[in-house]
Amino acid sequence: MRQEVDVLAVFDIGAMSPRPIRFKVLEHGIKTTVKVSDILKIEWLGAGGVTRIEYDCVTVSEGRRISYKLLYFYHECRWQIEMS
């Protein structure tokens, strides 16, 4: 499942990619803020003229580790979350 999300990210000087800090996801009609606890892997991908950055992330919520991917579409400046 993929969903558009609003992301607060930091663009560090000299870094190749933005670093997501937290994002808002729509759950049951309510926007919930989620903090990115850890970024496990960052991968640049491109196909058909679309460049995106995939972040394999983990968030700890109520003692559970939740794994997901944040996708940043570089030229469009938009974010999506992919949950498995």
C-alpha positions in Angstrom: 0.0 0.0 0.0 1.3 3.4 -1.0 0.1 6.8 0.3 1.2 10.4 -0.2 2.6 11.9 3.0 3.7 15.3 4.3 7.4 15.0 5.5 9.6 17.2 7.6 13.1 16.6 6.2 16.5 18.2 6.7 18.6 19.1 3.7 22.2 19.0 5.2 24.9 21.0 3.5 27.0 18.6 1.3 24.5 15.7 1.7 23.3 14.0 -1.5 19.8 13.4 -0.2 17.3 14.9 2.3 17.0 13.2 5.7 13.4 12.6 6.8 12.7 13.5 10.5 9.0 12.9 10.8 5.9 12.7 8.6 2.1 12.8 8.8 0.1 9.8 7.6 -3.7 9.5 7.2 -5.1 6.8 9.4 -8.9 6.3 9.7 -9.5 9.8 8.4 -7.1 11.4 11.0 -3.6 12.7 10.2 -1.1 11.2 12.7 2.5 12.4 13.1 5.1 9.6 13.0 8.8 10.1 14.0 11.4 8.4 11.9 13.4 6.5 14.6 16.1 5.0 12.3 17.1 5.0 8.6 18.5 1.6 7.8 19.3 2.1 4.1 19.1 4.8 1.4 19.0 3.9 -2.2 18.8 6.1 -5.4 16.7 4.5 -8.1 15.7 5.7 -11.6 13.6 4.4 -14.4 11.8 6.1 -17.2 13.1 9.5 -16.3 11.8 9.3 -12.8 14.5 9.6 -10.1 13.5 8.6 -6.6 15.2 7.9 -3.3 14.1 5.0 -1.2 14.6 5.1 2.5 14.2 1.8 4.5 13.0 3.2 7.9 12.0 1.9 11.3 9.8 3.6 13.9 9.3 2.4 17.4 5.7 2.9 18.6 4.3 1.4 21.9 7.3 -0.9 22.1 6.8 -2.3 18.6 9.2 -1.8 15.7 7.4 -0.8 12.5 9.3 -1.1 9.2 8.3 0.9 6.1 9.8 2.7 3.1 9.7 6.4 2.5 10.0 7.3 -1.2 11.1 10.7 -2.3 10.5 11.6 -5.9 13.4 13.9 -6.5 12.3 16.0 -9.5 8.7 16.3 -8.2 9.6 17.1 -4.6 7.0 14.7 -3.2 6.9 11.9 -0.7 5.1 8.6 -0.4 5.1 5.9 2.2 5.0 2.2 1.3 3.9 -0.2 4.0 4.1 -4.0 3.5 
